[in-house]
Amino acid sequence: MAIFVLGDPHLSFSSHKPMDIFGSRWENHHEKIKKAWLEKVSAEDTVVLAGDLSWAMSLKEAEADLRFFHELPGRKVLLKGNHDYWWETVAKMERFLAERKWEDFFFLFNVAIPCEDVVLCGTRGWEPESTSEQDKKLLEREVQRLRHSLEAAGEEKEKIVFFHYPPFGGDQAPYETLLKQYGVRRVYYGHIHGPAALQAGTTVRDGISYTLISADALDFCPLLIHPEPKTNQNNQKRCGFWVKLLSYFKGKC
């Protein structure tokens, strides 16, 4: 039994928003995801989908995109992304799934989810460099959601943390403070696409590894994270890279 992660699948079976306008890598990307998933993931495995699952504007409109993942093996843990406008309250989403008898979905939202011998924690996140009052409020709310998730995880098992937004940037590091406090050593995040995504890989800051798992960064293939694979030192990036990366991609999907 294994744990995988994949961010930003950006499906649009009902909303008709093709992703290949962002480059040839995105042509028929849902077929690439399905093929890789079937090759790697079994019914006993778990896949964390780290935000931007669907372009749908409502839960009903997202049904076809959710069905796509339901028909793939394994259980799916969903994290909210900045483009998941279909996202409702957890109670409404759980009723929606129960009506269809789709029992393989779980929501990582203000909770921690035990999985194998680890615990899955996380939140959507927000940009730490944002300066408006509204953005500061959103950032603080996401920090508190991360705190709730980490507190719910307990002390006995390793906590693996997932974000949609990159969890660092500038001199403000509200997430990093909590990650250190709760002994987190592995973080996975999405949101970043394009040429920079292909260069990102994994970076280590203060003993915590951060790995970009946007779909195009992973060539649309779920990434095995547990049992933990050996670290590929060739993928380690200098921290200074992220200053340029976040500056360039601030405000982009």
VEXVEXDO-672058 format. One line per 5 residues: their letters; for each residue x, y, z of C-alpha. Coordinates in pm, 1 decimal. Layout:
REM residues N
a = X Y Z  ... $
REM end
This chain:
REM residues 253
maifv = 0.0 0.0 0.0  150.9 328.2 -115.1  80.9 702.1 -116.6  110.8 917.4 -428.9  52.2 1285.7 -497.4 $
lgdph = -48.6 1482.9 -807.5  -137.5 1850.8 -825.8  -328.2 2067.7 -1072.5  -495.1 1813.5 -1302.7  -721.8 2094.3 -1433.7 $
lsfss = -988.5 1869.5 -1582.6  -1270.8 2023.1 -1784.2  -1500.0 1749.2 -1915.8  -1806.0 1969.0 -1860.7  -1661.2 2319.8 -1864.8 $
hkpmd = -1475.4 2281.9 -2195.1  -1158.4 2466.1 -2106.0  -875.5 2283.5 -2287.6  -534.8 2313.1 -2126.2  -333.9 2272.0 -2445.2 $
ifgsr = -354.4 2649.9 -2491.2  -76.0 2649.7 -2230.2  152.4 2433.0 -2442.5  177.5 2104.4 -2624.7  263.5 1918.1 -2303.1 $
wenhh = -102.1 1961.4 -2204.0  -247.8 1796.0 -2515.3  -478.1 1511.4 -2405.9  -335.1 1547.0 -2058.0  -623.2 1357.5 -1897.0 $
ekikk = -524.6 1053.1 -2104.8  -166.3 1085.7 -1982.0  -288.0 1102.3 -1622.6  -509.4 795.5 -1667.4  -237.5 589.6 -1834.8 $
awlek = 25.8 669.7 -1570.1  -222.5 621.5 -1286.5  -326.9 277.0 -1406.3  37.5 175.8 -1440.2  134.5 284.9 -1087.9 $
vsaed = -165.3 299.8 -852.8  -349.4 -1.6 -711.6  -684.7 -24.2 -536.2  -510.3 -30.5 -197.1  -313.6 289.8 -261.6 $
tvvla = -391.8 656.2 -185.9  -345.2 954.7 -416.8  -347.9 1311.1 -283.6  -484.4 1552.6 -544.9  -332.9 1882.9 -435.6 $
gdlsw = -578.0 2137.5 -574.2  -710.4 2269.5 -905.3  -879.3 1941.5 -979.7  -1147.5 2089.8 -1204.7  -1230.2 2407.1 -1398.1 $
amslk = -1598.3 2356.5 -1312.4  -1790.8 2644.9 -1159.5  -2031.8 2427.1 -958.5  -2032.3 2091.6 -785.6  -2278.5 1952.4 -1039.1 $
eaead = -2058.9 2070.8 -1323.8  -1759.8 1901.2 -1158.4  -1934.7 1563.4 -1158.1  -1772.3 1440.3 -1478.6  -1426.9 1539.0 -1354.4 $
lrffh = -1484.7 1369.2 -1019.0  -1614.3 1060.3 -1200.1  -1290.7 1045.6 -1398.9  -1096.1 1002.3 -1074.2  -1359.2 780.4 -912.7 $
elpgr = -1316.1 530.7 -1194.1  -941.9 510.5 -1129.9  -809.0 276.9 -858.3  -724.5 385.0 -504.9  -869.0 632.6 -261.5 $
kvllk = -840.5 1002.6 -340.6  -764.0 1276.8 -89.8  -869.6 1617.9 -222.7  -715.1 1954.1 -138.7  -870.3 2283.3 -250.3 $
gnhdy = -692.4 2491.4 -516.0  -737.0 2851.6 -619.0  -935.3 2749.0 -929.7  -1164.2 2499.5 -756.1  -1471.7 2723.8 -774.2 $
wwetv = -1693.7 2414.7 -755.9  -1577.6 2348.2 -398.4  -1864.8 2364.7 -145.9  -1878.8 2293.4 225.2  -1742.4 1951.8 312.6 $
akmer = -2089.9 1844.1 426.4  -2242.7 1932.6 88.0  -1962.5 1760.3 -102.2  -1989.7 1447.4 110.3  -2367.7 1433.6 50.3 $
flaer = -2306.8 1475.6 -322.7  -2063.7 1182.4 -321.4  -2282.7 967.7 -95.9  -2576.4 1007.5 -335.2  -2357.6 853.9 -605.5 $
kwedf = -2210.9 594.5 -368.7  -1860.0 722.1 -440.3  -1681.4 621.1 -122.0  -1324.7 668.8 -240.2  -1299.3 1047.7 -184.0 $
fflfn = -1178.4 1227.1 130.4  -1131.2 1600.1 190.0  -815.5 1740.7 346.6  -974.8 2053.0 494.6  -926.0 2152.3 861.1 $
vaipc = -848.0 1788.8 942.2  -566.2 1535.6 941.5  -607.4 1201.6 764.4  -421.7 895.8 898.0  -283.6 690.0 610.6 $
edvvl = -60.9 385.8 651.9  201.9 477.3 913.5  189.0 854.4 844.6  -67.7 1133.4 873.3  -168.9 1358.8 584.4 $
cgtrg = -202.5 1728.0 673.5  -242.3 2046.0 474.3  -439.6 2341.2 343.6  -478.6 2541.0 23.9  -244.2 2814.5 143.0 $
wepes = -210.1 3172.1 22.8  76.1 3385.8 -102.9  296.6 3494.4 192.3  413.8 3800.2 -3.3  62.8 3943.7 -43.7 $
tseqd = 32.3 4286.3 119.1  -333.3 4394.8 93.5  -548.2 4373.6 405.5  -776.2 4120.1 240.1  -479.9 3903.1 141.6 $
kklle = -338.8 3923.9 493.8  -669.6 3797.6 632.3  -675.5 3512.1 382.2  -317.8 3422.4 468.4  -391.3 3416.4 841.9 $
revqr = -696.4 3197.8 782.7  -485.7 2947.3 589.8  -220.4 2950.9 862.6  -487.7 2864.1 1118.1  -621.5 2586.0 897.9 $
lrhsl = -272.5 2440.6 877.9  -244.6 2464.6 1256.3  -575.5 2278.8 1301.4  -458.3 2008.0 1064.9  -122.6 1963.5 1236.8 $
eaage = -279.9 1961.5 1582.5  -529.6 1696.8 1471.9  -244.6 1473.9 1353.0  -114.4 1400.5 1702.3  244.5 1327.0 1795.7 $
ekeki = 304.3 960.9 1718.8  328.5 945.7 1337.7  515.6 1141.1 1073.8  316.1 1432.8 934.5  332.5 1487.5 557.6 $
vffhy = 203.8 1830.1 455.0  36.6 1936.3 129.4  -35.1 2284.7 -2.9  -174.7 2411.4 -327.3  12.9 2743.1 -318.3 $
ppfgg = 390.7 2744.9 -262.0  427.9 2779.1 116.8  716.1 3026.7 125.2  825.4 3361.6 -12.1  972.5 3692.8 98.9 $
dqapy = 1062.3 3760.2 459.9  727.0 3632.2 584.7  728.0 3263.5 664.4  411.3 3190.8 868.0  378.4 2837.2 737.6 $
etllk = 744.0 2753.5 792.6  719.6 2846.7 1159.2  440.5 2594.6 1208.7  611.8 2328.3 1000.9  919.9 2351.9 1220.4 $
qygvr = 713.9 2360.9 1539.5  536.6 2037.0 1451.4  844.3 1856.9 1323.0  740.5 1835.2 957.9  1016.9 1733.2 720.1 $
rvyyg = 831.0 1677.3 389.6  606.6 1924.5 207.1  444.1 1897.5 -137.6  282.6 2185.4 -327.1  145.0 2277.1 -670.3 $
hihgp = 16.5 2591.2 -846.8  328.6 2659.4 -1056.4  331.6 2565.7 -1424.3  531.2 2616.5 -1740.6  910.8 2622.2 -1785.8 $
aalqa = 976.7 2703.8 -1420.5  784.0 2393.3 -1312.7  1022.2 2173.7 -1510.1  1319.8 2320.4 -1322.1  1180.0 2319.1 -971.3 $
gttvr = 1214.7 1962.6 -840.1  1286.8 1952.5 -466.8  1452.2 2211.0 -247.4  1548.9 2191.5 120.3  1504.6 2482.0 361.2 $
dgisy = 1601.3 2445.5 727.7  1577.2 2068.4 712.1  1237.4 2059.4 539.6  1210.5 1934.4 181.6  967.2 2108.6 -53.3 $
tlisa = 867.1 1931.9 -374.4  663.6 2077.7 -659.8  399.0 1832.9 -777.3  205.5 2025.7 -1044.2  84.4 1783.4 -1309.8 $
daldf = 306.2 1922.3 -1584.9  608.1 1920.5 -1352.3  552.2 1545.7 -1300.4  476.7 1473.1 -1667.7  119.0 1396.6 -1552.0 $
cplli = 233.0 1094.3 -1352.3  140.2 1053.4 -981.4  452.6 1080.9 -767.1  523.6 807.6 -513.5  594.9 965.5 -173.3 $
hpepk = 540.6 675.4 67.5  717.1 444.5 120.9  961.9 729.1 90.3  1188.0 695.6 -215.6  1553.5 782.0 -189.9 $
tnqnn = 1625.6 1151.7 -232.3  1758.7 1239.2 -575.4  2033.3 1488.3 -498.9  2029.5 1606.1 -858.5  1683.7 1750.5 -795.7 $
qkrcg = 1793.9 1964.1 -501.4  1769.0 2334.5 -585.2  1925.7 2630.5 -413.4  1689.4 2837.6 -199.5  1769.4 3148.7 -403.2 $
fwvkl = 1590.5 2990.1 -698.3  1256.9 3029.7 -520.4  1291.0 3403.0 -477.8  1305.5 3444.1 -856.7  1043.5 3176.1 -915.7 $
lsyfk = 782.5 3320.1 -681.7  843.8 3670.9 -801.1  789.8 3566.6 -1162.2  484.1 3354.5 -1101.4  307.8 3571.6 -843.9 $
gkc = -51.9 3598.2 -950.0  -35.3 3324.8 -1214.0  -241.4 3003.6 -1198.6 $
REM end
